[in-house]
Each structure stands twice: as C-alpha cells, then as structure tokens.
Amino acid sequence: MTIEQDIFDDQQELFLEEQDEFFEEQQIGEFFEHHKFIADKGLKIIRVDKFLATRVEHISRNKIQEAAESGNILANGVAVKSNYRVKPGDTIAVVMTYPKREIELVPQDIPLTILYEDDSLLVVNKEAGMVVHPSFGHYTGTLMNALAHHLRDCPVFEQGDIRPGMVHRIDKDTSGILVIAKTLEAKTKLAKQFFDRTTSRKYIALVWGNFDEDSGTITGNIGRSLKDRKVMTIFPNGEYGKHAVTHYKVIERIGYVSLIECKLETGRTHQIRAHMRYIGHPIFSDETYGGNEIIKGTTFTKYKQFVNNVFKILPRQALHAKSLGFTHPVTNEFMEFDSELPQDMTLGIEKWRNYIANRQEEQ
C-alpha cells in the first residue's frame, strides 16, 4: 500500500464515521431531520407555518402546509398540523424520508486570515468556531467553502472534492494555523510530510491543574469511545485505536490552571484534548472532555462565580495551533509560521493571572 493510499483511506474512514454519526443523530423513526429550531423564550405564540416561513430559506407557506399534512413537521417530536401554535421553548423540526442532501463544496465569500500564499500553497490562521470542511450537519460556512471562493481558479478546487488541498485539520473550536495545498503535487508532498511526521506543530493550551514536572510525554492509542463515538478514548494497552504521542512542557503555572505548550508527534483526532484528560489535566472549557466543569480550586462561591465568568469569556476549549513548520514542496525550503493567541484565550489567561495575584496579596 502506498503512503498516498494510506492517507486517502484515513480520510475516507473519517468521512464515513462522520456520515454514520450524522444518520444516527438525525434519523427519527423512518425520517431524517432537515431543519430544527428551538423557539426563543421571548417568542410570541405563532402558527407553525408562519414560524417556519421566516426561518427556512426558499420555502412557501403552501409547501409548509403540504409538509404538515404529510406528517413532516414535528413539534417536540410529535407530528403537528400547520395551525399548531408554537410556544417558547418548543422544538420544531422538518423531517423527510431521505437524508438532507449530498455534501457539496459551495464557494462562499468568507473573510480569511492568510499568513502566506504562493503558487503552491497558502497558510491560514483559522478562527475558533469555523469548521474546516463540509460534513453532514455543516454544509456551509466552513474553511473549505471560503477557500473554494478564494481559490476558485485553482485546478485542485475544480474537481468536486469537498476537501481539496487539505492535508491536515484542526477541530471547529480550536483556533490556529493550517496549510492548504494549491496543486496536486503540493498536496501529495505535504501529505507525505504529515504522514512521515517531519512537520513541526506546536499548540498552546490552558489546562486544569498543576503539574509535578515541567515537561512530559503522553503515549497511548487513541480511538473512538466504545460508549460514545463522538468522544476519543485512550487505550493504553494498544488493543484498539491508533498510536499517538504528545509532548508537553509547562509555560506558566497559574494557580489552579497551567499554560502549556504541546508538540505533536502524531496527529490523531482530538489528540491533545483526549491525552490531557487522560493524565488528569483536561483543557479548560472543553465541554467534550470535562474541562467545562470546575475540577480544581476552592469551594468558595466567589471562586465559582469567577470561573464561570471565565467560561463565558472563553466558551470553547482553550487550545490554539500556534505554529507550523514544514518543507516547501517545490523550493525544499523549511518554512515556519507563528500566530498570536486569539483574544478569548488572552483574556481568559489574564483573568486567571489577576485572580491568583489578588489571592496572594490577600494572604
């Protein structure tokens, strides 16, 4: 098996996993969910056909009424007619007997932060909240949609692939640097570097707890949890999952949290997030891996209020792909790019520094 085939197989496996997860989540009996809305608490009671007419694009009230007559409109999981009156807190869904639609890459004029670009590649700094590529449930607004517009004359983006030029990725709520190939040659050579682990990738994370040592290495196979396929689990005995290695060092100890740098030796899904939870230091505000709970500190009410305020400032995992180094696929020059921490992480870290400094002064 060639390296290119191995990389393709990994991407295809991930795509099929995402597809399965979407169908598991969205299938309701014999139907597939196409739209879902939760009525605002301040909503005035309104007919469901009027409610949907203002929220679903390119649909008439007649079509909505036909859907209701066919049992395709649900209120809190129960089929309703078009005169059903939507109340605050209601969950309204439009369901059909077929999946929503096949995934396609639609060019969208979405602003990008481009750190570097030439004829072979470009390097972008992705903001938190942006999905990297279209998938079931995320059809538009992704980084690939933005790149499809920016690189609309690029041959790689004219072949119908929903992940053109993509050789690695980061999670939706992780910010930071990504390299995108603009030619097939660049894609193959860059992908080989990631496969061979010759790239340099450094992340900054704010994690719960203090460390006994200033640095360390986490080794443990990573695979999807056998109980919850959305979560990655560590299998230390190697009976399942893929080999994964994360190196970390402590940058700053800030009382009940620590600022660390992580260097990836491998690049598995949710690798840093799963590894940090595994050693008892989940990433701050990481809902999936338990970092959104107050797991270190005091029982004082003021402390709990403080942490909850920081959660509001930083409502996603405090993880940033800060730097990326690789060999240029054409010039063979080693290139390295760095980025500043995003504002939400900077503010969250500063809040912790101030809190700990004030506590020490009081003592």
C-alpha positions as CSV (number, residue, x, y, z in Angstrom):
1,M,0.0,0.0,0.0
2,T,1.3,3.4,-0.9
3,I,1.5,6.4,1.5
4,E,-1.0,8.3,-0.6
5,Q,-3.4,5.3,-0.4
6,D,-3.0,5.1,3.4
7,I,-3.7,8.8,3.7
8,F,-6.7,8.5,1.5
9,D,-8.0,5.5,3.5
10,D,-7.7,7.5,6.7
11,Q,-9.7,10.4,5.3
12,Q,-12.3,8.1,3.8
13,E,-12.7,6.3,7.1
14,L,-13.2,9.6,8.9
15,F,-15.8,10.7,6.3
16,L,-17.8,7.5,6.7
17,E,-17.6,7.8,10.5
18,E,-19.0,11.3,10.3
19,Q,-21.7,10.2,7.9
20,D,-22.7,7.3,10.3
21,E,-22.8,9.7,13.3
22,F,-25.0,12.2,11.3
23,F,-27.5,9.5,10.4
24,E,-27.6,8.1,13.9
25,E,-28.3,11.6,15.3
26,Q,-30.7,12.8,12.7
27,Q,-32.8,9.8,11.9
28,I,-36.2,10.0,13.7
29,G,-38.1,6.7,13.1
30,E,-38.3,6.5,9.3
31,F,-37.5,10.1,8.8
32,F,-34.4,12.3,8.5
33,E,-34.2,15.7,10.1
34,H,-33.7,18.5,7.6
35,H,-34.3,21.5,9.8
36,K,-34.6,22.0,13.6
37,F,-35.4,25.2,15.5
38,I,-35.8,25.9,19.2
39,A,-38.3,28.7,19.9
40,D,-36.9,31.6,21.8
41,K,-38.1,32.2,25.4
42,G,-39.4,35.6,24.3
43,L,-41.3,34.3,21.3
44,K,-44.9,35.4,21.0
45,I,-47.2,32.4,20.3
46,I,-47.3,32.0,16.5
47,R,-48.6,29.4,14.0
48,V,-46.0,26.9,13.0
49,D,-46.4,27.6,9.2
50,K,-45.6,31.3,9.9
51,F,-42.8,30.3,12.3
52,L,-41.1,28.2,9.6
53,A,-41.7,30.6,6.7
54,T,-39.4,33.1,8.3
55,R,-36.7,30.6,9.2
56,V,-36.4,28.2,6.2
57,E,-35.0,29.6,3.0
58,H,-36.7,29.2,-0.3
59,I,-39.9,27.7,1.0
60,S,-43.5,28.9,0.7
61,R,-46.3,28.6,3.3
62,N,-48.1,26.3,0.8
63,K,-45.2,23.9,0.9
64,I,-45.0,24.1,4.7
65,Q,-48.8,23.3,4.9
66,E,-48.3,20.3,2.5
67,A,-45.4,19.1,4.7
68,A,-47.6,19.4,7.7
69,E,-50.4,17.4,6.1
70,S,-47.9,14.7,5.3
71,G,-46.7,14.5,8.9
72,N,-43.3,16.0,8.1
73,I,-43.5,18.8,10.7
74,L,-42.8,17.8,14.3
75,A,-43.3,19.9,17.5
76,N,-41.4,18.3,20.4
77,G,-41.2,15.1,18.4
78,V,-44.9,14.8,17.6
79,A,-46.4,15.5,14.1
80,V,-48.5,18.6,14.0
81,K,-50.7,20.5,11.5
82,S,-49.9,23.9,10.0
83,N,-52.2,25.7,12.5
84,Y,-50.2,24.4,15.5
85,R,-49.2,27.3,17.7
86,V,-45.5,27.4,18.6
87,K,-44.8,28.3,22.2
88,P,-41.5,29.4,23.8
89,G,-39.1,26.5,24.2
90,D,-40.8,24.3,21.6
91,T,-38.5,22.3,19.3
92,I,-39.8,22.4,15.8
93,A,-38.4,20.0,13.2
94,V,-38.9,19.5,9.5
95,V,-38.3,15.8,8.6
96,M,-38.3,13.9,5.3
97,T,-37.9,10.2,4.3
98,Y,-34.5,10.9,2.8
99,P,-31.2,12.4,4.0
100,K,-30.9,16.2,3.8
101,R,-28.7,16.2,0.7
102,E,-25.4,15.1,-0.6
103,I,-22.4,17.1,0.6
104,E,-21.1,19.6,-2.0
105,L,-18.5,22.3,-1.8
106,V,-20.2,25.7,-2.3
107,P,-17.8,28.7,-2.8
108,Q,-18.6,31.4,-0.2
109,D,-17.0,34.8,0.1
110,I,-15.9,34.4,3.8
111,P,-13.0,36.5,5.1
112,L,-9.8,34.6,5.6
113,T,-6.7,35.4,7.6
114,I,-3.9,34.5,5.2
115,L,-0.4,34.4,6.6
116,Y,1.3,33.3,3.4
117,E,0.5,32.4,-0.1
118,D,2.3,31.4,-3.3
119,D,1.6,29.3,-6.4
120,S,1.8,26.0,-4.5
121,L,0.2,26.6,-1.1
122,L,-1.3,29.0,1.4
123,V,-1.1,29.2,5.2
124,V,-4.2,30.4,7.1
125,N,-4.9,31.3,10.7
126,K,-8.4,29.7,11.4
127,E,-10.6,31.4,14.0
128,A,-12.4,29.3,16.6
129,G,-15.9,28.3,15.7
130,M,-15.1,27.6,12.0
131,V,-15.4,24.1,10.7
132,V,-12.6,23.1,8.4
133,H,-14.5,21.2,5.8
134,P,-18.2,20.4,4.9
135,S,-19.7,17.4,6.6
136,F,-23.1,16.2,7.5
137,G,-24.7,18.9,9.6
138,H,-22.1,21.5,8.4
139,Y,-22.8,22.2,4.7
140,T,-21.7,25.8,4.5
141,G,-19.6,28.4,6.3
142,T,-16.5,26.2,6.5
143,L,-12.9,27.0,5.8
144,M,-13.1,25.0,2.6
145,N,-16.2,27.0,1.5
146,A,-14.1,30.1,1.9
147,L,-11.1,28.7,0.1
148,A,-13.3,27.4,-2.7
149,H,-14.1,31.1,-3.4
150,H,-10.6,32.4,-2.8
151,L,-9.1,29.7,-5.0
152,R,-11.9,29.4,-7.5
153,D,-9.5,29.4,-10.4
154,C,-7.2,26.8,-8.8
155,P,-7.4,23.4,-10.6
156,V,-7.4,21.5,-7.3
157,F,-10.7,23.3,-6.3
158,E,-12.4,22.4,-9.6
159,Q,-12.6,18.6,-9.2
160,G,-15.6,18.3,-6.9
161,D,-13.6,17.2,-3.9
162,I,-15.1,18.5,-0.6
163,R,-11.6,18.6,0.9
164,P,-9.5,20.0,-1.9
165,G,-5.9,20.8,-0.9
166,M,-6.5,19.7,2.7
167,V,-3.6,17.7,4.3
168,H,-4.4,18.2,8.0
169,R,-7.1,19.8,10.1
170,I,-8.0,21.2,13.5
171,D,-11.2,21.0,15.4
172,K,-14.0,23.5,14.9
173,D,-13.4,25.2,18.3
174,T,-9.6,25.1,18.1
175,S,-8.0,28.1,16.6
176,G,-4.8,28.4,14.7
177,I,-2.6,27.6,11.7
178,L,-3.3,25.3,8.8
179,V,-1.5,24.8,5.4
180,I,-3.6,24.2,2.3
181,A,-2.1,22.8,-1.0
182,K,-3.0,24.6,-4.3
183,T,-1.6,21.9,-6.6
184,L,-1.8,18.1,-6.6
185,E,2.0,17.9,-6.4
186,A,2.0,20.1,-3.3
187,K,-0.8,18.1,-1.7
188,T,1.0,14.8,-2.2
189,K,4.3,16.1,-0.8
190,L,2.8,18.0,2.1
191,A,0.6,15.0,3.0
192,K,3.7,12.8,3.0
193,Q,5.4,15.1,5.4
194,F,2.5,14.8,7.9
195,F,2.4,11.1,7.3
196,D,6.2,10.8,8.0
197,R,5.9,13.2,11.0
198,T,8.5,15.6,9.6
199,T,6.4,18.6,10.2
200,S,6.7,20.8,13.3
201,R,3.4,21.6,15.1
202,K,3.1,23.4,18.4
203,Y,-0.1,24.2,20.3
204,I,-0.8,26.4,23.3
205,A,-3.4,25.1,25.8
206,L,-4.8,26.3,29.1
207,V,-5.4,23.2,31.2
208,W,-6.8,22.4,34.6
209,G,-4.4,21.7,37.5
210,N,-0.7,22.0,38.3
211,F,2.0,19.6,37.1
212,D,4.6,17.8,39.2
213,E,7.1,18.0,36.3
214,D,8.0,20.8,33.9
215,S,7.6,18.6,30.9
216,G,6.5,15.2,29.9
217,T,5.3,12.8,27.1
218,I,1.9,11.2,26.8
219,T,1.7,7.9,24.8
220,G,-1.5,6.0,24.3
221,N,-3.5,4.7,21.5
222,I,-6.5,6.9,20.6
223,G,-9.7,5.6,19.2
224,R,-13.4,6.4,19.3
225,S,-15.0,5.5,22.6
226,L,-16.9,2.2,22.6
227,K,-19.7,4.0,24.5
228,D,-19.8,7.4,22.8
229,R,-18.5,7.7,19.2
230,K,-18.2,11.5,19.5
231,V,-15.5,11.1,22.1
232,M,-12.0,9.8,21.6
233,T,-10.6,7.5,24.3
234,I,-7.1,6.4,25.3
235,F,-6.4,2.6,25.0
236,P,-3.1,2.3,26.8
237,N,-2.6,-1.4,26.1
238,G,-2.8,-0.9,22.4
239,E,-5.7,-3.3,21.8
240,Y,-7.6,-0.6,19.9
241,G,-7.1,2.8,18.3
242,K,-4.1,4.3,16.7
243,H,-0.7,5.1,18.1
244,A,-0.5,8.6,19.5
245,V,2.3,10.7,21.1
246,T,2.0,14.2,22.6
247,H,5.0,16.0,24.2
248,Y,4.2,18.9,26.6
249,K,6.0,21.5,28.7
250,V,4.7,23.9,31.2
251,I,5.0,27.6,30.2
252,E,3.3,29.1,33.2
253,R,1.7,27.8,36.4
254,I,-1.4,30.0,37.3
255,G,-2.8,28.6,40.5
256,Y,-5.4,26.1,39.6
257,V,-4.7,26.1,35.9
258,S,-1.5,25.8,33.8
259,L,-0.5,27.2,30.4
260,I,1.3,24.6,28.4
261,E,2.9,24.0,25.0
262,C,2.1,20.8,23.2
263,K,4.2,19.3,20.4
264,L,2.5,16.6,18.3
265,E,4.5,13.6,17.2
266,T,1.3,12.1,15.7
267,G,-1.9,13.8,14.6
268,R,-5.0,11.9,15.7
269,T,-8.5,13.2,16.1
270,H,-8.8,15.2,19.4
271,Q,-5.3,14.0,20.3
272,I,-4.3,16.8,22.7
273,R,-7.8,17.1,24.2
274,A,-8.0,13.3,24.8
275,H,-4.4,12.9,26.1
276,M,-4.7,15.8,28.5
277,R,-7.9,14.4,30.0
278,Y,-6.2,11.0,30.2
279,I,-3.5,12.4,32.5
280,G,-6.0,14.4,34.6
281,H,-5.5,17.8,33.1
282,P,-8.4,18.4,30.7
283,I,-8.3,21.6,28.6
284,F,-10.0,24.5,30.3
285,S,-13.6,24.9,29.0
286,D,-13.5,21.8,26.9
287,E,-17.1,20.5,27.1
288,T,-16.5,17.2,25.4
289,Y,-13.6,16.2,27.7
290,G,-14.8,17.6,31.0
291,G,-12.9,20.8,31.1
292,N,-16.1,22.9,31.4
293,E,-16.5,21.8,35.0
294,I,-14.8,23.3,38.0
295,I,-12.5,20.5,38.8
296,K,-9.7,22.3,40.7
297,G,-9.8,25.1,43.3
298,T,-11.8,26.0,46.3
299,T,-15.5,25.6,47.3
300,F,-16.0,29.4,47.8
301,T,-18.9,30.9,46.0
302,K,-16.8,33.8,44.7
303,Y,-14.4,31.4,43.2
304,K,-17.1,29.5,41.4
305,Q,-18.5,32.9,40.1
306,F,-15.0,33.8,38.9
307,V,-14.5,30.5,37.0
308,N,-18.0,30.7,35.4
309,N,-17.2,34.2,34.2
310,V,-14.0,33.0,32.6
311,F,-16.1,30.2,30.9
312,K,-18.2,33.0,29.4
313,I,-15.2,34.8,28.1
314,L,-13.7,31.6,26.8
315,P,-16.7,29.4,25.8
316,R,-14.7,26.8,23.9
317,Q,-11.6,24.6,24.5
318,A,-8.6,26.8,25.3
319,L,-6.5,25.3,22.6
320,H,-4.6,27.2,19.8
321,A,-2.5,25.8,17.0
322,K,0.2,28.4,17.4
323,S,2.9,27.4,15.0
324,L,3.5,25.1,12.0
325,G,6.7,24.2,10.2
326,F,7.2,22.2,7.0
327,T,9.4,21.9,4.0
328,H,8.1,23.7,0.9
329,P,7.0,21.1,-1.7
330,V,8.7,23.0,-4.6
331,T,11.6,25.0,-3.2
332,N,12.5,22.4,-0.4
333,E,13.0,25.4,1.9
334,F,11.9,24.8,5.5
335,M,9.2,27.3,6.4
336,E,7.8,28.0,9.9
337,F,4.8,30.2,10.7
338,D,3.7,31.5,14.1
339,S,0.5,33.2,15.3
340,E,-0.7,35.2,18.2
341,L,-3.1,33.8,20.8
342,P,-6.7,34.8,20.0
343,Q,-8.3,37.4,22.1
344,D,-10.6,35.0,24.0
345,M,-7.6,32.9,25.2
346,T,-5.6,36.0,26.1
347,L,-8.4,37.5,28.1
348,G,-9.1,34.2,29.9
349,I,-5.4,33.7,30.8
350,E,-5.2,37.3,32.1
351,K,-8.3,36.8,34.2
352,W,-6.6,33.8,35.9
353,R,-3.4,35.7,36.4
354,N,-5.2,38.6,38.1
355,Y,-7.3,36.3,40.3
356,I,-4.2,34.4,41.6
357,A,-2.2,37.6,42.1
358,N,-5.0,39.1,44.2
359,R,-5.4,36.0,46.3
360,Q,-1.7,36.0,47.1
361,E,-1.8,39.7,48.1
362,E,-4.8,39.0,50.4
363,Q,-2.8,36.2,52.1
